[in-house]
Amino acid sequence: MSESTDTKRQLFTYEHDAGRLELLVRILYWILIGIVLWVYGIIAFICLFIQWFHILILGRRNEWLSNFAKGYLEYLVNVMSYTYIMTDTRPEIFPTPVRIYKE
C-alpha cells in the first residue's frame, strides 16, 4: 500500500458532534443514494449472473464483470457510515473509486 496514512480515512468511527440541519438534509440524500444503489445493484446482479455462466462454460472469471461487482460493494460500504448516521460527512452520490482493506 503506497498511500500515506494522511490520505486514508477510517469509514466507521464515532463522531460526538452531529448537525441537526444535516439530519434533515440526510433524508433527501438517502433517497438519492438509495436510487443509485438500487440501479447499481440490479446491474451488479445481472453481471454476477453472467459471471456465473462465464465460469461454468469457460472455467475462469471475467475481469470486467468482477470489477463491476467489486465497485458496487465498495460503493455500498462507502455510503454505509453516512446512511447509518455515524458521520455527517456526505459521500458522493455517484460511485467514486474507493479502496477497502482488511487488516
Backbone torsions as a table, in degrees:
resi	resn	phi	psi	omega
1	MET	NA	111.0	-175.6
2	SER	-90.7	-6.6	-179.8
3	GLU	-72.2	142.8	177.3
4	SER	-76.2	158.3	-178.4
5	THR	-68.8	-16.4	178.5
6	ASP	-69.3	-31.7	-177.1
7	THR	-87.1	-13.2	179.7
8	LYS	-85.6	145.3	178.6
9	ARG	-138.6	126.3	177.9
10	GLN	-69.9	133.7	-174.2
11	LEU	-76.0	-36.8	-173.4
12	PHE	-113.8	87.9	178.0
13	THR	-129.3	155.1	179.0
14	TYR	-78.8	131.2	173.5
15	GLU	-121.7	124.4	-176.2
16	HIS	-71.1	-50.5	-176.4
17	ASP	-79.6	142.8	178.4
18	ALA	-142.6	140.0	-179.7
19	GLY	-90.2	132.3	178.4
20	ARG	-69.1	-39.5	178.3
21	LEU	-63.9	-40.4	179.0
22	GLU	-62.5	-32.6	178.1
23	LEU	-63.1	-37.0	177.7
24	LEU	-74.1	-40.8	178.9
25	VAL	-65.0	-32.1	-177.2
26	ARG	-57.2	-34.6	-178.8
27	ILE	-60.4	-47.0	177.7
28	LEU	-65.9	-39.0	-179.9
29	TYR	-65.6	-38.5	176.4
30	TRP	-57.6	-42.7	-178.6
31	ILE	-62.6	-46.3	179.9
32	LEU	-64.0	-45.6	179.1
33	ILE	-63.9	-39.4	179.4
34	GLY	-62.0	-40.5	178.2
35	ILE	-64.5	-46.2	179.4
36	VAL	-61.9	-45.7	179.2
37	LEU	-62.3	-38.7	-179.8
38	TRP	-63.3	-49.9	-180.0
39	VAL	-64.9	-46.8	179.6
40	TYR	-60.5	-40.1	-179.9
41	GLY	-65.6	-39.6	177.8
42	ILE	-63.9	-44.8	179.3
43	ILE	-66.0	-39.6	177.9
44	ALA	-62.9	-40.0	177.7
45	PHE	-62.8	-42.3	177.6
46	ILE	-61.9	-42.2	177.9
47	CYS	-62.4	-40.5	178.2
48	LEU	-66.8	-36.0	176.9
49	PHE	-63.8	-45.9	177.4
50	ILE	-64.6	-39.8	179.2
51	GLN	-60.5	-39.2	179.8
52	TRP	-58.9	-46.6	178.4
53	PHE	-67.9	-36.0	178.5
54	HIS	-60.9	-44.7	178.4
55	ILE	-67.2	-42.1	-179.2
56	LEU	-61.4	-43.4	-175.3
57	ILE	-83.1	-46.2	-173.0
58	LEU	-99.6	-15.6	179.3
59	GLY	76.0	19.2	177.1
60	ARG	-151.4	164.0	-179.0
61	ARG	-91.8	152.4	173.4
62	ASN	-91.9	125.0	-175.1
63	GLU	-64.5	-41.4	-178.0
64	TRP	-63.6	-45.4	179.2
65	LEU	-62.8	-40.2	178.6
66	SER	-64.8	-43.0	179.3
67	ASN	-66.6	-33.5	178.1
68	PHE	-65.9	-46.4	177.7
69	ALA	-63.2	-39.3	177.6
70	LYS	-62.5	-41.9	178.6
71	GLY	-61.5	-39.6	177.4
72	TYR	-62.4	-47.1	-179.7
73	LEU	-64.1	-39.3	178.1
74	GLU	-65.5	-40.7	177.5
75	TYR	-64.6	-42.5	179.0
76	LEU	-59.3	-46.9	179.0
77	VAL	-67.0	-36.2	-179.3
78	ASN	-63.0	-37.8	-177.6
79	VAL	-89.7	-9.1	-176.9
80	MET	-60.4	-42.6	-177.3
81	SER	-63.5	-32.1	177.8
82	TYR	-77.1	-44.5	-177.2
83	THR	-70.0	-25.7	177.8
84	TYR	-95.6	20.4	173.2
85	ILE	55.4	40.8	177.0
86	MET	-95.1	-21.0	-177.8
87	THR	-146.0	158.3	173.8
88	ASP	-97.8	-1.4	179.2
89	THR	-75.9	114.2	-177.9
90	ARG	-77.0	131.5	173.3
91	PRO	-79.7	169.5	174.6
92	GLU	-66.7	145.8	177.9
93	ILE	-69.9	-44.9	178.2
94	PHE	-92.1	147.7	-175.4
95	PRO	-57.7	136.8	174.1
96	THR	-123.5	155.7	-179.6
97	PRO	-61.3	127.6	178.8
98	VAL	-135.8	143.6	176.2
99	ARG	-115.0	132.7	179.6
100	ILE	-119.8	127.5	-178.1
101	TYR	-120.2	149.9	175.2
102	LYS	-101.5	130.6	179.6
103	GLU	-94.5	NA	NA
